Amino acid sequence: MPCSQHNYRWLIRGAEAVSLVLKRSIVIAGHKTSISLEDEFWDSFKEIADERGMTITAMIGAIDGGRKHVNLSSAIRLFVLGAYRDQIASLGPPLSDVQS
């Protein structure tokens, strides 16, 4: 099946899939910095901010204030992953576990 049917945006180089990473300039507490994120993570991050009624700047500031020994781009990716894991966990156990 073509990748476009799965809504993924990848460049294929041989057997290796490489995602498109874009650098974005942001300001945190008056300090200008940049983050490098794949569009999929950026779009998901914006959706999570919207669902929580937060601005992107406020959410980045909260993540920046709580991170330990991880660069900001990685901290945002981990935040997005955690948000989706929390959503899955809130759905309850998988159906196969319930039927056993």
Secondary structure, 3 states (H helix, E strand, C coil): CCHHHHCCCEEEECCEEEECEEEEEEEECCEEEEEEEEHHHHHHHHHHHHHCCCCHHHHHHHHHHHCCCCCHHHHHHHHHHHHHHHHHHHCCCCHHHHHC
